[in-house]
Amino acid sequence: PGGHGAVYRNTSHAKQGDLGSAVLGALNTNTTWSAGDTVEVSWAITANHGGGYQYRLCPAGEPLNEACFQKTPLPFDRSRKQLFRWGGLDGTKAWFDGDYVSEGTNPPG
């Protein structure tokens, strides 16, 4: 209503307000990461409001809640450039030096 902001569209998998940890089952990805590995990850943004992001893990078998994820924030590999890519895996790529903020973040790091 009103044409402002993002509009969530309910699906057969979830509706607005659902907790992903409650409605989405585990998936077998056949992916294994070891402590200390550097891996490529991605995310997308619809409207840039100048905020930041952080990747976190919650061990399998633990309750999937914010408290669990806040225990294990993952550090960025600051020795590598960041990649901006559009147009899919074979699309245009631009590498750049990232801006990293670790002071004043929640959780710290």
C-alpha positions in Angstrom: 0.0 0.0 0.0 1.2 3.5 -0.8 3.9 2.3 -3.2 6.7 2.7 -0.8 9.4 0.2 0.2 9.8 -3.4 -0.6 6.7 -5.6 -0.8 7.0 -9.2 0.5 5.0 -11.7 -1.5 3.9 -14.8 0.4 4.8 -18.1 -1.2 3.9 -21.7 -0.5 7.2 -21.9 1.5 6.9 -18.9 3.7 4.8 -15.8 4.6 5.9 -12.4 5.9 7.0 -12.7 9.5 8.0 -16.3 9.4 11.3 -17.3 10.9 13.4 -19.1 8.3 14.7 -21.4 11.0 11.2 -22.5 11.7 9.8 -23.0 8.2 12.8 -24.0 6.1 14.3 -27.5 6.4 17.9 -28.4 6.2 19.3 -28.8 2.7 22.1 -31.2 1.6 24.5 -28.9 -0.3 27.4 -31.3 -0.4 29.5 -28.3 0.6 32.1 -28.6 3.4 34.1 -25.7 4.7 37.0 -26.1 7.1 38.1 -23.6 9.7 40.4 -21.1 8.1 39.1 -21.6 4.6 38.5 -18.6 2.3 35.4 -19.0 0.2 33.4 -16.9 -2.3 30.0 -15.8 -1.1 27.5 -13.3 -2.4 24.5 -11.2 -1.6 22.3 -8.9 -3.4 20.8 -5.5 -2.6 17.6 -3.8 -3.8 17.9 -0.4 -2.2 21.3 0.8 -0.8 20.7 2.8 2.4 24.4 2.8 3.4 24.3 -0.1 5.9 26.7 -2.9 6.3 26.6 -6.7 6.4 28.2 -9.5 8.2 28.3 -13.3 7.7 27.8 -15.5 10.7 27.4 -19.2 11.4 25.3 -21.2 13.9 26.5 -24.7 14.4 24.2 -27.5 13.3 22.2 -28.9 16.3 22.1 -25.5 18.0 18.9 -23.5 18.2 18.8 -21.2 15.1 18.3 -17.8 16.8 20.1 -14.5 16.8 22.0 -15.3 20.0 23.5 -18.4 18.3 24.6 -16.5 15.2 26.0 -13.6 17.2 28.5 -16.0 18.8 30.3 -16.8 15.5 30.8 -13.8 13.2 33.1 -14.6 10.2 35.9 -12.3 9.4 36.4 -10.9 5.9 39.5 -11.8 4.1 41.0 -8.3 3.8 43.9 -9.5 1.7 41.7 -10.1 -1.3 39.8 -7.6 -3.5 36.0 -7.6 -3.5 34.0 -8.5 -6.6 31.0 -6.6 -8.0 29.3 -8.8 -10.6 26.2 -8.3 -12.6 24.6 -10.3 -15.5 25.1 -13.7 -13.9 28.1 -15.9 -13.4 29.5 -15.1 -16.9 28.5 -11.4 -16.7 30.5 -8.3 -16.2 32.9 -8.2 -13.2 34.7 -5.3 -11.4 37.2 -5.9 -8.7 37.8 -3.3 -6.0 39.3 -2.7 -2.6 36.6 -3.1 0.1 35.9 -0.8 3.0 35.8 -2.8 6.2 34.4 -1.6 9.5 35.0 -3.7 12.6 34.7 -1.0 15.4 31.2 -0.3 16.7 29.7 -3.3 15.0 27.3 -5.7 16.7 28.5 -8.3 17.5 32.0 -7.0 17.7 34.3 -7.8 14.8 
